[in-house]
Amino acid sequence: MNWLLIVAGAAVGAPLRYLTDRAVQARHDSVFPWGTFVVNACGSLLLGLLTGAAVSDATTALFGTGLCGALTTYSTFSYETLRLAEGGWKFLAFANMAASVLVGLGAVVLGTEIAGAPPA
């Protein structure tokens, strides 16, 4: 049954990643991969929220593995970073690596803190 939830989450996450990436990138006249950066940060935040909320296995399968797994993308991040470096934008390649890791880790920590925080 969990595999169906993962498939359902991925069926939403993959097109959401593509559409978000295109929408964000269209707003920036830059070679920096803002779209991928945004989807990875958002996916990290969502995964942190799920982890911090200690949701059920079914919810984790649907949203954590399925949606976040398809929404976030390490392969595209790697490809775009390599493309920046090969294109002569070595500083942007380094900035993409550093910012993606720091923002991703920060987002997952923030998500767990938000979800674990007592109600106001």
Rosetta blueprint (number, residue, H / E / L):
1 M L
2 N H
3 W H
4 L H
5 L H
6 I H
7 V H
8 A H
9 G H
10 A H
11 A H
12 V H
13 G H
14 A H
15 P H
16 L H
17 R H
18 Y H
19 L H
20 T H
21 D H
22 R H
23 A H
24 V H
25 Q H
26 A H
27 R L
28 H L
29 D L
30 S L
31 V L
32 F L
33 P L
34 W H
35 G H
36 T H
37 F H
38 V H
39 V H
40 N H
41 A H
42 C H
43 G H
44 S H
45 L H
46 L H
47 L H
48 G H
49 L H
50 L H
51 T H
52 G H
53 A H
54 A L
55 V L
56 S L
57 D H
58 A H
59 T H
60 T H
61 A H
62 L H
63 F H
64 G H
65 T H
66 G H
67 L H
68 C H
69 G H
70 A H
71 L H
72 T L
73 T L
74 Y H
75 S H
76 T H
77 F H
78 S H
79 Y H
80 E H
81 T H
82 L H
83 R H
84 L H
85 A H
86 E H
87 G L
88 G L
89 W L
90 K H
91 F H
92 L H
93 A H
94 F H
95 A H
96 N H
97 M H
98 A H
99 A H
100 S H
101 V H
102 L H
103 V H
104 G H
105 L H
106 G H
107 A H
108 V H
109 V H
110 L H
111 G H
112 T H
113 E H
114 I H
115 A H
116 G H
117 A L
118 P L
119 P L
120 A L
